[in-house]
Amino acid sequence: MRAMQVTEYGQQLELRDIETPKPAKGEVLLRIHAVGMNFGDILLIKGTYQEKPPLPFTLGMEICGTIEGLGDGVSHLSTGQRVAVFAGSGGLAEYGCFDARTCVPIPDGMSDEHAAAFLIAYGTSHVALDYKAHLQPGERLLVLGASGGIGLTAVELGKLMGAEVIACARGADKLAIAKQAGADHLIDSDTDDIRDVVKSLGGADVVYDPIGGDQFKAALRACNPEARLIPLGFASGDVPQIPANIILVKNLTILGLYWGGYARLRPSVLTDSFTQLFNWYAEGKLKPHVSHAVPLEQANEAIELLRSRKSTGKVVVTI
């Protein structure tokens, strides 16, 4: 089968012919249809992600496919069933074997591209806003990186959960997409002073931050007393050092989130979240935004779209 693999850290993916795998105990064999690309994939290529698979390995952690084989002990799934999977790697290939416990059946009306763009982006934002921050109707939510893969879902979910949403992104085109997702207020991070604008709107009660750096520092100083801040990534490349005196004086709460860690730490957090999210999708309340869909052999172009921040919403590779 064909697979796009990392053969050397820091280099482009290589399209290789490798053996089709067979499912081990507790696994399923998927014929893969589509793969959602994520910022974590860039870190995997660099060798700086939280987890570091041995070389060579097949990239792709967010997967949609059809079950073609069952390993021993798998009884809750069946062949021919379409599922979405969150895995550390293995998606950018024609077939892959994955832990059956991580497979989530897909609603019939959901496309392959939407399914591949759904789990991590919506899952991260829902766990962040609901399970971690306990976002309440009427609260003011500031979303940094609001046009990106996870930021856009935070805007959409925040509005659905009844918050007043402030979206911060770079440029008018990206802000227009955040507006379509439900943002009440827009901040251009290239030209506007984040702190001043947020304070003029009444301050932030919850801050959703996949960016870090100077934007986090500005958002911290625009928080209301007892606000909650959720750092869940550092796309700026700058991991901010959080001043404890500001946290103390304003009674702020910092809520770190490594969404993938819950797969081992407390899987029910993810499965409960998926149940709610798929229900909302079936009801037409969620509309995944896929800005680019490219074929397997162009997966390096998909990675570059993320790296250069030319994409909005999700980038999907189709198999």
C-alpha positions in Angstrom: 0.0 0.0 0.0 1.0 3.7 -0.3 1.9 5.7 2.7 3.4 9.2 3.3 6.1 8.7 5.9 8.5 10.7 8.0 11.9 9.1 7.2 14.1 11.8 8.6 13.2 14.5 11.1 12.9 18.0 9.7 12.5 16.8 6.1 9.5 16.5 3.7 7.3 13.4 3.8 8.2 10.6 1.5 5.6 8.6 -0.5 6.6 4.9 0.0 5.2 1.5 -0.8 4.9 -0.5 2.5 3.2 -3.7 3.6 -0.5 -3.6 4.4 -0.8 -4.2 8.1 -2.9 -6.9 9.9 -5.0 -6.1 13.0 -3.6 -7.3 16.3 -5.7 -8.1 19.3 -8.0 -5.2 20.1 -7.4 -3.5 16.8 -9.4 -2.8 13.6 -8.1 -2.6 10.1 -9.3 0.5 8.3 -9.5 1.4 4.7 -8.7 5.1 5.1 -10.7 7.7 3.3 -9.6 11.1 4.7 -7.2 12.5 7.2 -7.4 15.8 9.1 -4.1 17.6 9.4 -3.1 19.3 12.6 -0.4 21.5 14.0 0.8 18.5 16.0 1.8 16.8 12.7 4.3 19.6 12.1 5.8 19.0 15.5 6.0 15.2 14.8 7.9 16.0 11.6 10.3 18.2 13.5 10.7 15.5 16.3 9.4 17.9 19.0 6.0 16.6 19.7 5.0 15.2 23.1 5.3 11.7 21.6 8.1 10.6 19.3 7.4 7.4 17.1 10.5 5.6 15.9 11.5 6.3 12.3 10.2 5.7 9.7 6.5 6.3 10.6 3.3 7.2 8.8 2.0 10.7 9.7 -1.6 11.5 10.3 -3.4 11.4 13.7 -7.1 12.3 12.8 -8.6 9.6 10.5 -11.9 8.6 8.8 -12.2 5.2 7.3 -14.2 2.0 6.8 -13.5 -1.1 8.9 -12.3 -4.0 6.8 -11.0 -6.3 9.5 -11.3 -7.0 13.2 -8.6 -8.2 15.6 -9.4 -10.7 18.3 -11.6 -9.4 21.1 -13.3 -6.7 19.1 -17.0 -7.2 19.4 -18.5 -3.7 19.6 -17.7 -2.8 16.0 -18.3 -4.5 12.7 -16.8 -4.7 9.2 -18.2 -2.2 6.8 -18.8 0.3 9.6 -17.5 3.9 9.0 -15.6 5.3 11.9 -13.5 8.3 12.9 -10.3 7.6 14.9 -7.9 9.7 17.0 -4.4 8.1 16.8 -0.9 9.4 17.3 0.0 8.6 13.7 -0.7 6.2 10.9 -3.4 8.1 8.9 -1.6 9.1 5.7 -1.9 5.7 4.1 -4.4 3.5 2.2 -4.8 1.2 5.2 -4.1 1.3 8.9 -4.6 -0.6 12.1 -5.9 1.2 15.2 -7.0 0.6 18.7 -10.7 -0.3 18.5 -11.4 1.7 21.8 -10.5 4.9 19.9 -12.9 4.4 17.1 -16.1 6.5 17.0 -19.0 5.5 14.7 -19.8 8.3 12.3 -23.4 9.6 11.7 -24.7 8.5 8.3 -25.1 12.1 7.1 -21.5 13.1 7.8 -19.1 13.2 4.9 -15.6 11.6 5.1 -14.0 15.1 4.9 -16.1 16.4 7.8 -15.5 13.3 9.9 -11.7 13.7 9.4 -11.9 17.4 10.4 -14.1 16.8 13.4 -12.6 14.9 16.3 -9.6 16.9 17.3 -10.8 20.4 16.5 -14.3 20.2 17.9 -13.2 17.7 20.7 -10.4 20.1 21.9 -12.6 23.1 21.9 -15.6 21.4 23.6 -13.5 19.8 26.4 -11.7 23.1 26.9 -14.8 25.2 27.1 -17.2 22.8 28.8 -15.2 20.3 30.9 -12.3 22.6 31.8 -13.6 26.2 31.8 -17.3 25.5 32.5 -18.2 28.4 30.1 -21.6 29.8 31.0 -24.3 31.6 28.9 -23.7 35.4 28.9 -20.0 35.1 29.6 -17.5 36.9 27.4 -15.1 34.4 25.5 -11.9 35.6 23.8 -10.7 33.2 21.1 -7.1 33.7 19.9 -6.2 32.2 16.5 -9.9 32.3 15.8 -9.7 31.3 12.1 -7.5 28.2 12.6 -8.4 24.6 12.8 -9.3 24.6 16.5 -9.9 28.3 17.0 -12.8 28.4 14.5 -14.5 25.6 16.4 -14.1 27.5 19.7 -15.9 30.4 18.1 -18.7 28.2 16.9 -19.1 26.2 20.1 -18.8 29.3 22.3 -21.7 30.9 20.5 -23.7 27.7 20.6 -23.1 27.6 24.4 -24.5 31.1 24.8 -21.3 33.1 25.2 -20.5 36.6 23.8 -17.6 35.7 21.5 -14.6 37.9 20.7 -12.6 36.5 17.8 -8.9 37.5 17.2 -7.2 36.6 13.9 -4.9 38.0 11.3 -6.5 40.0 8.5 -9.9 40.8 7.2 -10.4 37.6 5.2 -9.8 35.4 8.3 -11.9 37.5 10.5 -14.8 37.3 8.0 -14.7 33.5 8.4 -14.8 33.9 12.2 -17.8 36.2 11.8 -19.6 33.6 9.8 -18.9 31.1 12.6 -20.8 33.3 15.1 -18.3 35.8 16.5 -19.9 38.9 18.0 -16.7 41.1 17.9 -13.5 40.9 15.8 -9.9 41.9 16.6 -7.2 42.0 13.9 -4.1 40.8 15.6 -1.9 42.6 13.0 -3.3 46.0 13.6 -5.4 46.2 16.8 -4.3 46.3 20.4 -5.8 43.2 21.9 -5.8 44.4 25.5 -7.4 47.7 24.7 -10.2 46.3 22.5 -11.1 43.5 24.9 -11.2 45.9 27.9 -13.4 48.3 25.9 -15.9 45.5 25.4 -16.0 44.7 29.1 -13.1 42.3 29.6 -12.8 38.5 29.1 -14.2 35.9 31.3 -12.7 33.0 29.4 -9.6 33.0 27.2 -9.0 30.2 24.6 -5.4 30.4 23.5 -3.6 28.1 20.9 -1.2 30.9 20.1 0.8 31.9 23.2 3.5 34.6 23.0 2.5 38.3 23.1 -1.1 37.5 22.4 -1.4 35.5 25.6 0.2 38.3 27.6 -2.2 40.9 26.2 -5.2 38.6 26.9 -4.0 38.0 30.4 -4.1 41.7 31.1 -7.6 42.1 29.6 -9.2 39.5 31.9 -11.9 40.2 34.4 -11.5 39.0 38.0 -12.0 35.2 38.3 -11.5 34.7 34.6 -10.3 31.3 33.3 -7.4 31.1 30.7 -6.9 27.9 28.7 -3.4 27.6 27.1 -3.6 24.7 24.7 -0.8 25.4 22.2 1.9 27.8 21.2 1.6 28.4 17.4 3.6 31.6 17.8 6.6 29.6 18.8 6.8 31.5 22.1 5.8 29.8 25.3 4.8 32.6 27.7 6.0 32.8 31.3 2.9 33.5 33.3 3.3 36.2 36.0 1.9 34.8 39.3 1.2 38.3 40.7 -1.4 39.0 38.1 -3.0 35.6 38.7 -3.1 36.3 42.4 -4.5 39.9 42.3 -7.3 39.0 39.8 -8.0 35.6 41.2 -7.4 34.1 37.8 -7.4 30.4 37.0 -5.0 28.9 34.4 -6.3 25.6 32.9 -3.8 23.7 30.9 -5.2 21.3 28.3 -3.5 18.4 26.5 -6.6 17.0 24.9 -5.0 13.8 23.6 -3.8 12.9 27.1 -7.4 12.1 28.1 -7.3 9.1 25.9 -5.3 7.4 28.6 -6.0 9.7 31.6 -9.8 9.6 31.5 -11.3 8.3 28.2 -14.8 9.1 29.3 -14.1 12.8 29.0 -13.5 12.3 25.3 -16.3 9.8 24.7 -18.9 12.0 26.5 -17.7 15.0 24.5 -18.0 13.1 21.2 -21.6 12.0 22.1 -22.6 15.7 22.6 -20.8 16.9 19.5 -22.2 14.3 17.1 -25.7 15.0 18.4 -25.2 18.7 17.7 -23.8 17.8 14.2 -26.9 15.6 13.5 -29.1 18.5 14.6 -27.4 20.8 12.1 -25.9 23.0 14.8 -22.2 22.4 13.8 -20.8 23.1 10.3 -17.1 22.0 10.0 -15.1 24.3 7.8 -12.6 22.6 5.5 -10.6 25.2 3.5 -8.4 22.7 1.6 -8.7 19.0 0.6 -5.7 17.5 -1.3 -4.8 14.0 -2.4 -2.3 11.8 -0.6 0.6 12.5 -2.9 0.3 16.2 -2.1 0.4 15.8 1.7 3.5 17.9 1.9 1.5 20.8 0.4 -1.1 20.3 3.2 1.6 20.5 5.8 2.9 23.8 4.2 -0.6 25.3 4.3 -0.6 24.8 8.0 3.0 25.9 8.5 2.5 29.1 6.5 -1.0 29.8 8.1 -2.6 30.1 4.7 -5.4 27.8 5.7 -8.6 28.5 7.6 -10.5 25.9 9.5 -9.1 22.4 8.6 -6.9 21.0 5.9 -7.8 17.4 4.9 -5.9 14.8 2.9 -8.1 12.5 0.9 -6.9 8.9 0.2 
